[in-house]
Amino acid sequence: MSPWINRVVVSLSILLVAETVKAEPPATPLVVNDMATIGRPGGELHMLISREADTRLLYIYGHARLVGYDRKLNLHPDILESYDIEDDRVFTMHLRKGHRWSDGQPFTTEDFRFWWEDIANNKRLRPSGPPIWMLVDGKPPRVDILDAQTIRYSWDKPNPFFLSEIASASAEVIYAPAHYLKQFHERYADPATLAQLVASSKSRDWGSLFGRRDRATKFDSPDMPTLQPWMLANGPPADRYVAVRNPYYYKVDSKGQQLPYIDKLIFDLVDTKLVPVKTGAGETDLQARGLSFKDYTFLRDSETRNGLATLLWPEGKSSHLAIYPNLNATDPDLRDLIRDRRFRLALSLSLDRKAISEYLYFGLATPANNTVLDASPLYSDEVGRACLGHDLDKANQLLDEIGLARRNSSGVRLMPDGRPLDIVLETEGGDTEQADLGELVRDMWREIGIAIHVKPADREVLRDRVFAGDAVMTITSGIDNGLPTAEMSPDAYAPTSQFDQLQWPKWGQYYETSGQAGEKPDLPAAKELMELYAKWVGSDTQKQRAAIWKEILPLYANQCFTIGTVASVQQPIAVRKTLRNVPAKAVWNWEPQAQFGLYNPETFWLDNP
């Protein structure tokens, strides 16, 4: 289909939707009071995306969740009218009366039952069963449908993950539009009709067909009913994706006007490299993805002609980029060095983080050690300052202590076996920011007698090398959520993940596979972190969880398991000057802020639509 025909089809679809539905929030809508100004409905908002999969941002930015975070990261009912908790074991959820899917069909507990019985526990659709965060000691909850608006999940022991998981940026939904999806399910559909649908869609079987139709979080099917503020009007392939307002959305402003204010969200598909240029030309109304701090000066210079203003939001990562020494490296001599805390501390103390901030971020970033940031309620000076400081004398002293006092004629330290201490620092190929940091680190570590070679590699190849223990040291993003609360999982601070924790991938794999693969942690500090993490998982109260967090964080930070660089790197946010309610100051992060999602895009409005 040509782009011109595609746009005509989209326009006709929008008109048809507008003429056949009536705006109707639930009988008890959620009133949004947290907005700077009361808006006026109407208009369309343009954004740029760089791949078709970015239609999922309609789910991320829409941010309709059963339970949500407010801007202080406190949990509250969102899609739900209310919920009750007993001992963190029993969760009773109350739906809003009269709440409807975007196609006008009732949203009830049948949608929860259908997801639980016919999706999560269907071996064809979910061979591994329900998500792991719904299991406590390997056991699923008891699910009771009390009435059309009330459902209860019960466990024998506390499940501290439940609410935070369903509130997260990329939360897996635990409900599904049963009225729509049953036609594709073996249990409900007429066999002959289902066979025809499988054949006509060229699906392998009914399970494959069902997966193509169940697109709640992928958000790439205009046929899939949704609870989000906007619903997709056209699917892939396309060079432009249009989403129109959900006429049954459950939120209103304090005057009773149904949200969202904006009638249409329009995503234009462009090459990633063109996002800064097109933003500078004013071809978007709200843009952050595809922009980085190096684009800031250009964007500011373009403001006089493009009608945009450029905000700066600090990101919420624990460290924008961090260095990950591989404690599971296969080279035994390098592994022994990396497992010596004094070696890791020496590497950290030799970094001039103020110079990194000046060189890469105009001095606007702050030194960080890849733990919680000072805006987190769990922060303490002991945690935030651990392994920080620029002290070459101390770094050299530590390296001498651990048997690295000898140097060759080039000033490079010699390992006990006589080899020069020559380390390959691997980065993700194509990421110039990582490469630039790698060059700075190379020069700084050369001052303490360590030779560094920066080597870019394809991301997947690099990950495989880390997992195998062949990559000794890597640069990648720091811990994603630098602003956790006691209710959020401390899993980032214990060996629980192979993919996300490149400092101990084999230990993480051991946990993820219940000991079937990887290696059992054998460093005392790592074992203690796992014990504390297990205590947090089994805790009964927020007070207990906060106390456990305050044991985990100092232990982790003082071990220098990862080497942070700088945090609060500023993210440019290009905003149409007539777009209201976009915060001037906010935190830019994926989890749990969902980038724009936490700031209620349904309340954004155009002063001159």
C-alpha positions in Angstrom: 0.0 0.0 0.0 1.4 3.4 -1.0 1.9 6.0 1.8 -0.8 8.2 0.1 -3.4 5.4 0.2 -2.3 4.5 3.7 -3.0 8.0 4.9 -6.4 8.0 3.2 -7.3 4.7 4.9 -6.2 6.1 8.3 -8.2 9.3 7.9 -11.4 7.3 7.0 -10.8 5.0 10.0 -10.6 8.0 12.3 -13.7 9.5 10.9 -15.6 6.2 11.3 -14.5 5.8 14.9 -15.4 9.4 15.7 -18.9 9.0 14.2 -19.8 5.6 15.7 -18.9 6.0 19.4 -19.9 8.4 22.2 -17.5 9.6 24.8 -18.4 7.8 28.0 -16.1 7.4 31.0 -17.0 4.9 33.8 -19.6 5.8 36.4 -16.8 6.4 38.9 -14.0 7.9 36.8 -10.5 8.7 38.1 -10.3 12.5 38.6 -6.8 13.8 37.7 -5.9 16.8 39.8 -2.1 16.7 39.3 -1.9 19.0 36.3 -0.6 22.6 36.0 -3.6 23.8 33.9 -7.0 22.7 32.9 -6.9 22.0 29.2 -9.1 22.1 26.1 -9.8 19.0 24.1 -8.6 18.8 20.5 -5.7 18.8 18.1 -3.0 16.3 17.1 0.4 15.7 18.5 3.3 14.6 16.3 6.3 12.5 17.5 9.1 10.7 15.6 9.9 7.0 16.0 12.7 5.1 14.4 11.2 1.6 14.1 7.8 0.0 13.7 8.1 -1.7 17.1 7.9 1.8 18.7 4.1 1.7 18.4 4.5 0.1 21.9 5.2 3.6 23.2 1.4 4.1 23.0 1.3 1.5 25.8 4.3 2.9 27.7 3.3 6.6 27.4 -0.4 5.9 27.9 0.6 4.3 31.2 -2.8 3.0 32.1 -2.0 0.4 34.8 -4.1 -1.4 37.3 -2.0 0.3 40.0 0.2 3.3 39.2 3.0 5.4 40.7 2.5 9.1 41.5 5.3 11.5 41.0 6.7 10.8 44.4 6.7 7.1 43.4 3.9 6.1 45.8 1.5 3.4 44.6 -2.2 4.2 44.1 -5.2 2.7 42.3 -5.3 3.7 38.6 -7.4 1.5 36.3 -8.7 0.0 39.6 -11.1 2.0 41.6 -9.5 0.6 44.8 -7.6 -2.4 46.2 -7.3 -4.0 49.6 -4.2 -5.8 50.9 -3.9 -8.3 53.8 -0.4 -9.1 55.0 1.0 -8.7 51.5 -0.6 -12.1 50.8 -4.1 -11.3 49.8 -4.9 -8.6 47.2 -8.5 -7.8 46.5 -9.1 -5.6 43.4 -12.2 -3.5 42.8 -13.0 -2.4 39.2 -14.8 0.7 38.2 -18.5 0.2 37.4 -19.3 1.0 33.8 -15.7 0.8 32.7 -15.5 -0.2 29.0 -12.9 -1.3 26.5 -12.1 1.1 23.6 -14.7 -0.8 21.5 -17.4 -0.2 24.0 -17.6 -3.7 25.5 -17.6 -4.0 29.4 -14.3 -4.4 31.2 -15.1 -6.9 34.0 -13.4 -9.7 36.0 -14.2 -12.1 33.2 -11.2 -10.4 31.4 -9.0 -11.4 34.4 -10.3 -14.9 34.5 -9.8 -15.4 30.8 -6.2 -14.2 31.0 -5.4 -16.4 34.1 -7.1 -19.6 33.0 -6.9 -19.4 29.2 -3.6 -17.6 28.6 -1.3 -17.6 31.5 -2.0 -21.3 32.4 -2.4 -22.6 28.8 0.6 -24.7 27.9 0.2 -23.9 24.2 0.3 -20.2 24.8 2.6 -20.0 27.8 4.7 -23.2 28.1 6.5 -21.8 31.1 3.2 -20.8 32.8 2.4 -17.6 34.7 5.1 -14.9 35.1 7.6 -15.7 37.8 6.6 -12.7 39.9 3.2 -14.3 40.3 4.8 -17.4 41.9 5.7 -17.6 45.6 8.0 -20.5 46.5 7.1 -21.7 43.0 3.4 -21.8 43.7 0.8 -19.7 41.9 -1.9 -17.7 43.6 -5.5 -18.7 44.2 -7.6 -16.6 42.0 -11.2 -16.0 43.1 -13.8 -14.1 41.1 -16.1 -12.5 43.7 -18.3 -10.7 41.3 -18.2 -8.8 38.0 -16.1 -6.0 39.6 -14.1 -7.8 42.3 -11.3 -10.3 42.0 -8.9 -11.6 44.7 -5.4 -13.1 44.4 -4.2 -15.0 47.4 -0.8 -16.6 48.3 0.2 -18.5 51.4 3.2 -16.2 51.9 3.8 -12.5 51.0 4.3 -11.5 47.4 6.2 -8.2 47.5 6.6 -8.2 43.7 2.9 -8.1 42.8 1.9 -4.4 42.9 5.3 -3.0 41.7 5.3 -5.4 38.7 1.8 -4.5 37.5 2.7 -0.8 38.0 6.0 -0.9 36.0 6.7 0.8 32.7 6.6 -2.4 30.7 4.1 -4.2 32.9 2.6 -7.4 31.7 -1.1 -7.1 31.8 -3.0 -9.7 33.9 -6.3 -9.2 32.0 -7.3 -9.5 28.3 -10.3 -8.5 26.2 -12.0 -11.9 26.4 -14.9 -10.8 24.1 -12.4 -10.2 21.3 -9.8 -12.9 21.9 -12.1 -15.9 22.4 -12.7 -16.1 18.7 -9.0 -17.1 18.3 -8.9 -19.5 21.2 -9.3 -23.3 20.8 -11.4 -23.5 23.9 -14.1 -21.1 22.7 -14.0 -20.8 18.9 -15.9 -22.9 16.4 -13.3 -25.4 15.1 -14.1 -24.9 11.4 -14.1 -21.1 11.7 -10.9 -21.2 13.7 -9.2 -23.5 11.1 -10.2 -21.0 8.4 -8.7 -18.1 10.4 -5.5 -20.0 10.9 -5.3 -20.8 7.2 -6.2 -17.3 5.9 -3.6 -15.7 8.2 -0.9 -18.3 7.3 -0.4 -19.1 10.9 1.2 -22.3 12.0 -1.7 -23.2 14.3 -4.3 -21.6 16.6 -1.7 -20.7 19.2 0.4 -18.8 16.6 -2.8 -17.0 15.4 -3.7 -16.1 19.0 -0.3 -14.6 19.5 -0.7 -12.4 16.5 -4.0 -11.1 17.8 -3.1 -10.6 21.5 -1.1 -7.4 21.1 -1.8 -5.6 24.4 1.7 -4.3 25.1 3.1 -4.5 21.5 0.3 -2.1 20.5 0.6 -2.8 16.8 -3.0 -4.0 16.0 -5.8 -1.6 15.4 -8.3 -4.4 16.0 -7.1 -5.1 19.6 -9.3 -3.3 22.2 -7.4 -1.3 24.8 -7.8 0.6 28.0 -5.1 3.1 27.1 -5.9 6.8 26.4 -5.3 6.4 22.7 -6.1 3.5 20.3 -4.2 2.6 17.2 -6.1 3.4 13.9 -3.7 1.7 11.5 -1.2 -1.2 11.7 2.1 -2.0 10.1 3.6 -1.6 7.6 3.3 2.2 7.4 5.4 5.3 7.4 2.9 7.0 9.8 1.0 5.6 12.7 -2.1 7.4 14.0 -3.7 6.8 17.3 -7.1 8.3 18.2 -8.5 9.1 21.6 -10.3 6.2 23.4 -13.9 7.3 23.8 -14.3 5.2 27.0 -11.1 6.3 28.8 -11.5 6.2 32.5 -10.0 9.5 33.5 -11.4 13.0 33.7 -10.1 16.4 34.8 -11.4 18.3 37.8 -14.0 20.0 35.6 -15.3 16.6 34.5 -13.9 16.8 31.0 -12.9 13.4 29.8 -9.3 12.8 29.0 -7.2 12.6 26.9 -7.3 16.1 25.7 -5.3 15.4 22.5 -7.5 13.9 19.8 -4.7 12.2 17.8 -1.2 11.0 18.4 0.8 10.7 15.2 4.1 8.7 15.0 6.2 9.4 11.9 8.7 6.7 11.1 12.2 8.1 10.3 15.8 6.9 10.4 17.3 7.3 13.9 20.1 9.5 12.5 17.5 12.0 11.2 15.6 12.5 14.5 17.8 15.4 15.7 17.7 17.1 12.2 13.9 16.7 11.9 13.4 17.9 15.5 15.5 20.9 14.7 13.3 21.6 11.7 10.2 21.5 13.9 8.7 18.2 12.4 7.7 17.0 15.8 5.7 18.4 18.8 7.2 16.4 21.6 10.5 14.5 21.2 13.1 12.9 23.5 13.8 9.5 22.0 16.5 9.7 19.4 18.0 12.8 21.0 21.0 12.9 23.3 22.9 15.6 25.2 25.3 16.2 22.3 22.2 17.5 20.4 21.4 20.2 22.9 23.3 23.1 21.5 21.9 22.4 18.0 18.3 22.2 19.4 18.7 25.4 21.3 20.0 27.2 18.2 17.0 26.0 16.2 14.4 27.3 18.7 13.9 30.6 17.0 12.7 29.0 13.8 11.0 25.7 14.7 8.5 26.7 17.4 10.0 24.3 20.0 11.5 24.9 23.4 14.3 22.5 24.7 14.0 21.3 28.2 16.6 19.3 30.1 15.4 16.5 32.3 18.1 14.6 34.4 17.9 10.9 33.8 17.2 8.5 36.7 19.8 5.9 36.1 22.2 5.0 38.9 25.1 5.8 36.5 24.6 7.0 32.9 27.3 4.6 31.8 29.3 2.2 34.1 32.2 -0.2 33.8 31.6 -3.8 34.5 34.6 -6.0 35.6 33.6 -9.6 34.9 34.0 -11.6 38.1 33.3 -14.7 36.1 36.1 -14.1 33.5 37.7 -17.3 32.3 41.3 -16.0 32.5 42.2 -17.2 36.0 44.8 -14.6 36.8 42.6 -11.7 35.6 39.6 -13.2 37.4 41.6 -13.3 40.7 42.5 -9.7 40.3 39.0 -8.6 39.5 37.7 -10.5 42.5 40.1 -8.6 44.8 38.1 -5.6 46.1 41.3 -3.5 46.3 41.8 -3.8 42.5 38.2 -2.7 41.8 38.6 0.2 44.3 41.9 1.3 42.7 40.2 1.4 39.2 37.4 3.5 40.6 39.7 5.9 42.5 41.7 6.6 39.4 38.7 7.9 37.5 38.4 11.7 37.3 34.7 11.9 37.1 34.6 15.7 37.1 36.7 15.6 33.9 34.3 13.0 32.4 31.4 15.3 33.2 33.2 18.4 31.7 34.4 16.6 28.6 31.2 14.7 27.7 28.4 16.6 29.4 29.4 20.3 29.8 30.0 19.7 33.5 26.2 19.2 34.2 26.5 15.5 35.2 27.5 14.5 38.8 30.0 11.8 40.0 28.2 8.5 40.6 29.1 5.0 41.8 26.2 3.1 40.1 24.0 2.8 43.3 21.0 4.8 44.4 20.8 8.5 43.7 20.4 11.1 46.4 16.8 11.7 45.5 15.9 8.1 46.5 14.5 7.7 50.0 17.0 4.8 50.4 20.0 7.0 49.9 22.7 7.6 52.5 26.0 9.3 52.3 27.7 6.0 53.1 26.2 4.4 50.0 26.4 7.4 47.7 30.1 8.2 48.4 31.4 4.6 48.5 34.3 3.9 46.0 34.2 7.6 44.8 36.9 10.2 44.8 39.9 10.9 42.6 42.9 9.7 44.5 45.8 8.4 42.4 48.1 7.9 45.3 45.6 5.6 47.1 45.0 3.8 43.8 48.7 3.2 43.3 49.1 2.1 46.9 46.4 -0.5 46.5 47.8 -1.9 43.3 51.2 -2.2 44.9 49.7 -4.1 47.9 48.2 -6.8 45.8 51.4 -7.7 44.1 51.4 -5.4 41.0 54.3 -3.2 42.0 56.6 -4.3 39.2 56.4 -2.4 35.8 57.9 -2.8 32.4 59.9 -0.2 30.5 56.6 1.4 29.3 55.4 1.9 32.9 52.8 -0.8 32.6 52.3 -3.0 35.7 53.3 -6.6 35.5 51.1 -9.4 36.8 52.5 -12.1 39.0 53.2 -14.3 36.0 55.1 -11.5 34.3 52.5 -10.5 31.8 51.8 -6.8 31.3 48.5 -5.8 32.9 46.9 -5.2 29.5 43.0 -5.3 29.5 40.5 -5.0 26.7 37.7 -2.7 27.6 34.8 -3.7 25.3 31.9 -1.3 24.2 28.8 -1.7 22.1 29.7 -0.9 18.5 28.0 2.1 17.1 27.7 3.8 20.4 30.1 6.8 20.1 29.3 7.9 23.7 30.6 4.6 25.0 33.7 4.8 22.8 34.4 8.4 23.9 34.2 7.3 27.6 36.4 4.3 26.8 39.1 6.6 25.5 39.0 8.8 28.6 39.1 5.7 30.9 42.1 4.4 28.9 44.1 7.6 29.5 43.1 7.7 33.2 44.0 4.1 33.9 47.3 4.5 32.1 48.3 6.9 34.9 48.2 4.1 37.4 50.1 1.7 35.1 47.2 -0.3 33.5 47.1 -0.6 29.7 43.6 -0.4 28.2 42.5 -1.2 24.7 39.0 -0.1 23.8 37.3 -2.5 21.5 33.8 -2.0 20.0 31.7 -5.1 19.2 28.2 -5.9 18.1 25.9 -5.8 21.1 24.8 -9.4 20.8 28.3 -10.6 20.2 29.5 -8.6 23.2 26.8 -10.1 25.4 27.8 -13.6 24.4 31.4 -12.9 25.1 30.5 -11.6 28.6 28.3 -14.6 29.3 31.1 -17.0 28.3 33.7 -15.1 30.4 35.8 -14.1 27.4 35.1 -10.3 27.9 37.0 -9.2 30.9 35.6 -5.6 31.2 32.8 -3.8 29.5 31.0 -0.5 29.3 27.3 -0.3 29.3 24.3 1.5 30.9 24.2 1.7 34.7 21.4 0.3 36.9 18.2 1.5 35.3 16.3 2.7 38.4 18.4 4.9 40.5 15.4 6.1 42.5 14.0 3.0 44.1 11.7 2.9 47.1 11.5 0.1 49.7 8.6 -1.4 47.9 10.7 -2.0 44.7 12.7 -5.1 44.3 16.5 -4.9 45.2 17.2 -7.6 42.6 19.7 -5.3 40.7 22.0 -5.4 43.8 22.3 -9.2 44.0 23.3 -11.9 41.5 19.9 -12.4 40.0 20.3 -11.8 36.2 22.6 -13.0 33.5 21.6 -10.4 31.0 21.3 -7.3 33.0 24.3 -7.8 35.4 27.4 -8.1 33.4 29.7 -8.1 36.5 28.6 -11.6 37.4 26.7 -13.2 34.5 27.3 -16.8 35.5 26.0 -16.2 39.0 23.0 -14.5 37.6 22.4 -17.4 35.3 22.6 -19.8 38.2 19.8 -18.0 40.0 17.6 -17.6 36.8 17.9 -21.3 36.1 17.5 -22.5 39.7 21.0 -23.9 39.6 20.6 -25.8 36.2 23.2 -23.6 34.5 25.9 -21.0 35.4 27.9 -21.0 38.6 26.9 -20.7 42.2 28.2 -17.5 43.8 31.3 -18.1 45.8 32.4 -14.7 47.0 31.3 -14.1 50.6 29.8 -10.6 49.8 27.9 -12.0 46.8 26.5 -14.8 48.9 25.4 -12.4 51.6 23.7 -10.2 49.0 21.7 -13.2 47.9 20.7 -14.1 51.5 19.5 -10.5 52.0 17.6 -10.6 48.8 15.9 -13.8 49.9 15.0 -12.1 53.2 13.5 -9.1 51.3 11.4 -11.5 49.1 10.0 -13.2 52.3 9.4 -10.0 54.2 6.0 -9.0 55.6 6.0 -5.3 55.8 7.4 -2.1 54.2 9.4 -1.4 57.4 11.1 -4.8 57.1 11.8 -4.2 53.4 13.3 -0.8 54.0 15.6 -2.3 56.7 16.8 -5.0 54.4 17.4 -2.4 51.6 19.6 -0.5 54.1 21.7 -3.7 54.6 22.0 -4.4 50.9 23.0 -1.0 49.7 26.1 -0.4 51.8 27.4 -3.9 51.3 27.0 -3.6 47.5 28.3 -0.1 47.2 31.4 -0.7 49.3 32.4 -3.7 47.3 32.8 -1.6 44.1 31.3 -4.5 42.1 30.7 -2.1 39.2 32.4 1.2 38.6 30.1 4.1 38.1 31.0 7.2 36.2 28.5 10.1 36.2 24.7 10.3 36.8 22.0 12.9 36.2 23.0 13.3 32.5 20.6 15.7 31.0 18.1 14.4 28.5 16.9 17.0 25.9 13.1 17.2 25.6 11.9 19.2 22.6 8.4 20.6 23.3 6.1 22.6 21.1 5.8 26.0 22.7 2.0 25.8 22.7 1.9 22.3 24.3 0.8 22.6 27.9 1.3 20.6 31.1 4.6 19.1 30.1 6.7 19.5 33.3 9.6 21.9 33.0 11.5 19.7 35.5 11.1 16.0 35.7 13.2 12.8 35.7 13.7 11.0 32.4 14.0 7.3 32.8 12.4 4.0 31.6 11.7 2.4 35.0 9.5 3.3 36.8 8.9 6.7 35.1 8.0 5.2 31.7 9.8 8.2 30.1 6.8 10.5 29.6 4.2 8.0 31.0 4.5 9.1 34.7 3.7 12.7 33.8 0.2 11.9 32.4 0.4 12.6 28.7 -3.3 12.4 28.6 -3.3 15.8 30.3 -1.1 17.4 27.7 -3.0 19.9 25.5 -2.4 22.3 22.7 -3.2 25.9 23.2 -3.9 26.3 19.5 -4.9 22.9 18.2 
